[in-house]
Amino acid sequence: MYDLEGVLGPSVMAFVDRHVRSLLTWDILVFFHRNPDAVLDIEGLASRLGRRAEELNPEIIALCDGKILALAGGLIRYKPSIEMRDTVTSFVDGCQDRNRRLALIALVLRKINPHS
């Protein structure tokens, strides 16, 4: 078995376990990390990500519950604590390294389909 924790580190593993429900969540996190001042409605975010708004809704709610995004007046913004922002940075930085990206993909896919 591949040592995911050895490649990713315990804080990123815990972050993925708690907050990254799907590859769509991953896309949302990367978008807001790269565009931290963005304030969009769900249709605007869907357009930027090339997705349908109804696909985004459960992911946005989960990220708001996780205190990473904030939703007010129909507008979504990136609003993590400083500690959470550092963890999101570690997650996104991990996406840049091939081995870490493959480990992250494996971890997320294992969450999506735990019986395979």
N, C-alpha and C positions, 0 to 999 in steps of 0.2 A: 504494500500500500504506500502511496505517495505521502510524504510527511508534509501535509499542508501547513500545520502550525510552524514547523521549522522554516518554511519558505515565507510565510506571511507574517508570522508573529502573533502572539496571543491577543493583542488589542485589536488588530484588523480582523482576526477570526471572530472575536466576540462581536465586533461591529457588524460584520456580514451576517452572523447568526441572528442578531437582534433586528437589524434594519434593512437588509438587502433581500427583499422578498422575491425578486425576479430580475431578469436582465433589463426590464423596463425601469425598475427602481434604480438600477445601476446607471442607466442613461440619464435619468432625472438628476441623480446625485452629481454626475460628472458635469452636466449642463450647468447646474447652479454653482458648483465649485468654480468652474471656469468663467461664469458670469454672475459673480456674487451680488452685484447691484441690480440684477434683473428683477423687474416687478411685472408679472404677466397674469392675464386671466388664463383659464384652462385651455381655451381655444388657441391662444397665442403660443402657449407652451407646446400644445399638440402640434401646431404648425411647425415650430422650430425643431421638434423631434421627429417629424414625419409620422405621427401617430394620430389615432382618433381620440377625441377628448374623453369619450366614455371609457377607454382603456386606462387613461391616466387617473381617473377619479379615485379608485381604491388605493393606488400607490401614493397619491398626494395626501390622502387622509392618513395613511399609515406613517408617512414621513412627518406630518404635522403632529400626530400622536407621539412620535419619537423625538419631538422638539428639534427637528432639523429644518423643517419648513414652517412658515406661518401663512395662514389663509385668513384674510380679512377683507370684507367687502367684495368678495369674488376675485381678489388679487392674491397671487402666490409670490412669496419672497423667501429667500434663503436667510434663516435666522437661527443658526446653531449657537450654542455656548462656545466659548473659546476652546474648551477642552474637546468638544464635539467637532469643532472646525478643524482642530489638529488631527483628529482621527479620520475625518473625511479626507483631509489632505494626504494622510498616509495611504488610505484606500485608493485615491485617485493616482497618487504617485506609483503605487503598486501596479496600476494598469499600464504604466509606461514600460515596465520591464517584462520581457517575454515570459520568463519562467513564473514570475509572480502573477502575471495576467492569466496564464494557463491554470495556475493554482486557484485563482479567484473564480474563474469560469467553472472549474471542477466543483468548487465549494457551492456556488450558486446553483448549478445544475443538480447537485446532490440534494440540495434543499427542495428544489422544485419536484424532483422525482426520487424520493428517498429509498424506494424499493428496487432500484436498478443497480 
